[in-house]
Amino acid sequence: MRSWEARRKHASEAWLEERNSAERVDCPACGAPAGSTCTHPDGVPLGASPAHSERITAADKAAKKTKENQE
């Protein structure tokens, strides 16, 4: 595999991992419930970004809180 192909594959995997992580919480920006993809105001799902930045932040905080509770 060429190096650019490897980088692209890694980027795609990271993007999907970020979306899956974000979809564990509701989106404060667009109101998408947990398990659903964020949408633009016209209802079209986000494509270039895995989720709204507010949702990614909320998911990170929820994951951190879960980790702290397990310790």
C-alpha positions as CSV (number, residue, x, y, z in Angstrom):
1,M,0.0,0.0,0.0
2,R,1.3,3.4,-0.9
3,S,2.0,5.8,2.0
4,W,-0.8,8.2,0.9
5,E,-3.3,5.3,0.8
6,A,-2.3,4.3,4.3
7,R,-2.7,7.9,5.5
8,R,-6.1,8.1,3.8
9,K,-7.2,4.8,5.4
10,H,-6.0,6.0,8.8
11,A,-7.8,9.3,8.4
12,S,-11.0,7.6,7.4
13,E,-10.8,5.3,10.4
14,A,-10.1,8.2,12.8
15,W,-13.1,10.1,11.3
16,L,-15.4,7.2,11.8
17,E,-14.1,6.6,15.3
18,E,-14.8,10.3,16.1
19,R,-18.3,10.1,14.7
20,N,-19.1,6.9,16.6
21,S,-17.8,8.5,19.8
22,A,-19.8,11.7,19.3
23,E,-23.0,9.8,18.6
24,R,-23.0,8.4,22.1
25,V,-24.5,11.7,23.3
26,D,-27.2,14.1,22.1
27,C,-26.0,17.0,20.0
28,P,-26.5,20.4,21.6
29,A,-26.1,22.1,18.3
30,C,-28.7,20.4,16.0
31,G,-30.6,18.3,18.5
32,A,-29.7,15.0,17.0
33,P,-30.4,12.3,19.6
34,A,-27.7,9.8,20.7
35,G,-27.2,7.2,18.0
36,S,-28.1,9.6,15.2
37,T,-25.9,11.6,12.9
38,C,-25.7,15.4,13.2
39,T,-27.5,17.4,10.5
40,H,-27.3,20.8,8.8
41,P,-30.2,23.1,9.4
42,D,-31.9,21.8,6.2
43,G,-31.9,18.2,7.6
44,V,-29.0,17.0,5.5
45,P,-26.6,14.8,7.5
46,L,-23.1,16.2,8.0
47,G,-20.6,14.7,5.6
48,A,-17.3,16.6,5.9
49,S,-17.2,16.7,9.6
50,P,-17.9,13.7,11.9
51,A,-20.2,15.8,14.2
52,H,-20.7,19.3,15.4
53,S,-17.8,20.5,17.6
54,E,-20.2,21.0,20.6
55,R,-21.2,17.3,20.4
56,I,-17.6,16.2,20.1
57,T,-16.8,18.2,23.3
58,A,-19.9,16.8,25.1
59,A,-18.9,13.3,24.1
60,D,-15.3,13.8,25.3
61,K,-16.6,15.2,28.7
62,A,-19.0,12.2,29.1
63,A,-16.2,9.7,28.3
64,K,-13.9,11.5,30.8
65,K,-16.6,11.4,33.5
66,T,-17.2,7.7,32.8
67,K,-13.5,7.0,33.1
68,E,-13.3,8.9,36.4
69,N,-16.2,6.9,37.8
70,Q,-14.5,3.7,37.0
71,E,-11.4,4.6,38.9
